[in-house]
């Protein structure tokens, strides 16, 4: 951030997949990000989109575990 404070036109390169920021002098700095946020950003998903993407797995689980699904019908 100090580089940008010195020169607002400073450009850096962010590589989310490798979690690195490449500075103008070529140095590479790693940054933390949780796996869920990283996956959503890389795949262009929000939280709902991520859940909808899991629909087949949810349906498969529900079919394999009918006693755990619709417990209000007991």
N, C-alpha and C positions, 0 to 999 in steps of 0.2 A: 504494500500500500504506500510505502514511503516513496517508491519510484514514481508512482502516479501523482503523488502530492508534489514532487519536484517538477514533473513534466506530465501534464494531463493528457498529452498525446502518446504517451508510452503505450506500447502494445505488448500484450502477453498472450500466450497460447495456452488454452486449457484443454487437457485430454482427460475427459471424464472416465473413459474405459480404464486407463492406467492410473487415474487419480493423481495426475501431475499438472503443474503449471510450469511452463517454460518461460523464463524471463528473457529480456532483450539480450543479455550477455551470454545466453545459452545455458545458464544454470537451470536445473530442474528441481522443483520443490514438490514433494508429495503432500496431499491433503486428505483428511478423513471424510468419509461419507458412509452412511449406513447402506446396507445392501438393498433394502427395499426402495429407498429413494433413488439410488443409483440405477436400479433396474427400471423403475418408472421413467426416469429421465431418458435413459438410453432407448427405451421402447416407445417413448412419446405417450405414456399412459398417465392417467390420474389414478387415485385410489379406487374409484368405481370401475374404471377400465381394467385395472389389474384383477379385481374380483370377477368381473365378467369373463375375463380370459380364462379363469379357472372353472367355468361352468361345467365343462365336461368331466373334470375330476370330481367336482362336487356331486354331480348326478351319479357317477360311478360309485362313489362312496355311499351315497344314500341307497342305491340299489343293493349294495353288498351288506348294508347294515340297517335293514328295515325296522328293527326294534328300537333303534336310536332316533328314527325319523318319525315325525308326527306323533309325539308322545301324548298329545292331547286327546287322541282317539282311543286311548286305553280305558 
